[in-house]
C-alpha cells in the first residue's frame, strides 16, 4: 500500500511542477509584452518630440533679426529615408522686396538634385517671414557627410543682396 501512495505523490508532484512552469511562462510572457508595450514606442515618441521641438525653435527664431533661420544646421538621417528640415526666411530690409532661395550643394556633393524646396519668387513686406520645408531624400546618397548652403537672394534689390546659412546632412546606416 505504501508503494501506491508514493506513486500517487510523485504524479501529483510532477503535475504541480508542470502547472507552476506553465503559469510561470504565462506570467513571464505577459510581463515581457507589457514592458515592450511601454518601451516599444519610445523611438516614435522621441521622433515626434524632436519634430515638435524643431517647430518651437522655428517659431522662436521667427523673432530673430537674421534673414535665414534654420533650427539645426546638422541633420542626421538614415539611408533610404527622407528628412524634412523647416526653415524661416525674413525680409530684413525696410521696404517690400522679391526674394528667392535656393539650396546649393557645396563642392563634391553628389545627389544635390535629391533636395526639394519651394523655388518660386516670393514678395515679402518689411519684417514679413516665409516658412518652408526642405526635403532631403537620402536614397540618392551614399553613407557620409554632405554640405549644403541655403541662399536667400533679394532679386529686386540694387545691388542684389544675399544671405545664407549652412546645412550639414549626415547619412547614416539603417
C-alpha positions in Angstrom: 0.0 0.0 0.0 2.8 2.4 0.6 4.2 1.9 -2.8 0.9 3.0 -4.4 0.8 6.2 -2.2 4.4 7.0 -3.3 3.5 6.8 -7.0 0.4 9.0 -6.5 2.6 11.6 -4.7 5.1 11.5 -7.5 2.4 12.1 -10.1 0.9 14.9 -8.1 4.3 16.5 -7.7 5.1 16.3 -11.4 1.6 17.7 -12.2 2.2 20.6 -9.8 5.5 21.2 -11.4 4.0 21.3 -14.9 1.3 23.7 -13.7 3.7 26.0 -12.0 6.0 26.1 -15.1 3.0 26.9 -17.4 1.9 29.7 -15.1 5.4 31.0 -14.8 5.9 31.1 -18.6 2.5 32.8 -19.0 3.3 35.5 -16.4 6.8 36.0 -18.0 5.2 36.3 -21.5 2.6 38.8 -20.2 5.3 40.8 -18.4 7.5 41.0 -21.4 4.6 42.1 -23.6 3.7 44.8 -21.0 7.3 46.1 -20.9 7.5 46.0 -24.7 4.3 48.0 -24.9 5.7 50.6 -22.6 9.1 51.0 -24.1 8.4 49.8 -27.7 7.0 53.2 -28.8 9.8 55.3 -27.3 11.6 55.8 -30.7 8.4 57.1 -32.3 7.7 59.3 -29.4 11.2 60.6 -29.4 10.9 61.5 -33.2 7.6 63.3 -32.5 9.2 65.3 -29.7 12.1 66.2 -31.9 9.8 67.5 -34.6 7.8 69.5 -32.1 11.0 70.9 -30.6 12.2 72.0 -34.1 8.8 73.6 -34.7 9.1 75.6 -31.5 12.6 76.6 -32.3 11.5 77.8 -35.7 8.7 79.8 -34.1 11.2 81.3 -31.7 13.7 82.1 -34.5 10.9 84.0 -36.2 11.7 86.8 -33.8 15.4 86.8 -35.0 16.9 89.6 -36.9 18.6 87.2 -39.4 17.2 86.8 -42.9 17.7 82.9 -42.9 16.9 80.9 -39.8 17.4 77.2 -39.6 16.7 75.4 -36.2 19.5 73.0 -36.7 22.4 73.1 -39.0 23.3 69.4 -38.7 20.7 66.9 -40.0 21.2 63.2 -39.4 19.1 60.8 -41.5 19.1 57.1 -42.0 19.9 56.0 -45.6 16.8 55.4 -47.6 14.6 57.8 -45.6 13.5 61.4 -46.1 14.1 64.3 -43.7 12.1 67.5 -43.7 14.0 70.5 -42.4 12.0 73.6 -41.5 13.4 76.9 -42.4 12.3 80.5 -41.9 13.2 83.4 -44.1 12.5 87.0 -43.3 12.7 90.3 -45.2 15.0 92.4 -43.0 15.0 95.3 -45.5 13.0 98.4 -44.8 10.7 98.0 -47.9 8.8 95.2 -49.6 11.1 93.1 -52.0 11.0 90.0 -54.0 13.0 87.0 -52.7 14.0 83.7 -54.0 16.0 81.0 -52.2 18.0 78.0 -53.4 19.8 75.1 -51.8 23.3 74.8 -53.1 25.4 71.7 -52.7 28.9 72.6 -51.9 31.7 71.2 -53.9 32.0 67.4 -54.3 28.4 66.7 -53.2 26.8 64.1 -55.5 23.0 63.8 -55.4 22.2 67.5 -54.9 19.1 67.0 -57.1 17.5 64.9 -54.4 16.7 68.0 -52.4 13.3 69.6 -52.8 12.1 73.1 -51.9 9.8 75.9 -52.9 11.6 77.5 -55.8 9.3 80.4 -56.8 9.9 84.0 -56.2 8.2 85.4 -53.1 7.2 89.0 -52.3 7.7 89.9 -48.6 6.9 93.2 -46.9 9.4 94.6 -44.4 9.6 92.2 -41.4 7.4 89.6 -43.0 8.6 86.0 -42.9 8.2 82.9 -45.0 8.4 79.4 -43.6 9.2 76.4 -45.8 10.3 72.8 -45.6 13.4 71.5 -47.4 13.2 67.7 -48.0 16.4 65.7 -48.1 15.9 62.3 -49.8 18.7 60.1 -48.7 18.0 57.4 -51.2 20.4 59.1 -53.6 23.3 59.4 -51.1 26.0 57.1 -50.0 26.8 57.0 -46.3 28.7 60.1 -45.4 28.5 63.9 -44.7 27.2 66.4 -47.3 27.3 70.1 -47.1 24.7 72.5 -48.4 24.0 76.2 -48.2 20.6 77.8 -48.1 21.0 81.0 -50.1 18.3 83.7 -49.9 18.6 86.4 -52.6 16.7 89.7 -52.8 16.1 89.7 -56.5 14.9 93.3 -56.9 17.4 95.0 -54.5 20.1 97.1 -56.1 22.7 95.6 -55.8 21.1 92.1 -55.2 21.7 91.1 -51.6 22.3 87.6 -50.4 22.1 85.9 -47.0 22.9 82.3 -46.4 23.0 79.6 -43.8 24.9 76.2 -43.8 23.2 72.8 -43.5 25.2 69.6 -43.0 23.5 66.3 -44.0 24.8 63.2 -42.3 23.6 60.0 -44.0 23.9 57.0 -41.5 23.3 53.3 -41.9 19.8 52.0 -41.3 
